[in-house]
């Protein structure tokens, strides 16, 4: 398994770099946009009430991401939400390297087409620096999750960080990598 290269990583190195060089007019490969990391965030405000659901969320995110999540804690107390400082309120996973490429491939080719009434994702969720944020309402759309064991579905946010880029170049890169953006009406 040492010689294994993820499908989209191989596609990026063999074909997409050439297309980006041609479209962006940049001869330097190091100046082209590339996937840097993918961060998955899950907010679980009800961790103190339902410890079993929190443990199930840790297990599900571990299966989805392929690595264990970091438990995020509240930075300050908020009485309206019954949150104390230092309380467990969510999970976070940062994916890099081959795990990042594998997750992106599953997200684009399996998960997004499984969404209910899916017509494409918005091309307006860039942050001005070329990074893209995507929200998923349910984690059960991932094929790794056993829906029979799920007691509580939770939403998750996927942040795709792209190095050496602005919004237009990132949009071009994500299109080449198969991200199903909404088609504009003519």
Residue, then its C-alpha position, 0 to 999 in steps of 0.5 A: x500500500x506504499x505506492x497508493x496514490x488517491x485518484x484525485x491527487x493523481x488527476x491533479x498532478x497529471x492533468x489539472x496542473x496543465x489546465x491551470x497553467x494554461x488557464x491562469x497563464x502561470x508557468x510556475x507550478x508552485x504558484x498554482x492553487x492547490x488543496x492545502x487542508x480540509x477542516x471538518x467542524x461539528x457543533x454539539x451544544x447538547x454534550x452535557x445533557x446527552x453524553x451517549x450522543x456525544x460519544x456516538x458523534x466522536x465515533x461517527x466523525x472518526x469513521x467519516x474522516x479516518x482519524x480521531x477528532x479533537x474535542x472543542x471546548x467553550x471559551x467563555x460562559x454563556x448563560x442563555x445557552x447554559x454553557x460554562x467555560x471549558x465545557x465540551x461543545x463540539x468536534x474538529x478534524x483537520x485532514x491533510x495529505x492523502x486523507x484529505x484527497x480521499x475525503x474530498x473524493x468521497x464528498x464530491x462523488x458520493x456524498x453530495x449526489x446523495x443529498x435530498x433535492x440536490x441541484x448543485x452547491x453555491x459558488x458564493x461561499x468563498x471567503x475572499x481568500x480562496x477558501x470554500x465553506x460547505x455546510x451539510x445538514x446531516x452526517x448520515x449521508x456519508x456511507x461510513x455511517x451506520x444509520x441503524x446505530x444513529x440516535x441523533x443526526x448532527x450537521x457539520x461544516x466542511x472548510x476547504x482551504x486552498x493555498x496560493x489562490x483567490x476566489x476565482x482561481x479556487x472556483x476554477x480548481x474546484x470545478x476541475x476537481x469535480x465540485x458540482x456547482x450550480x449551473x447558471x440559467x441562460 
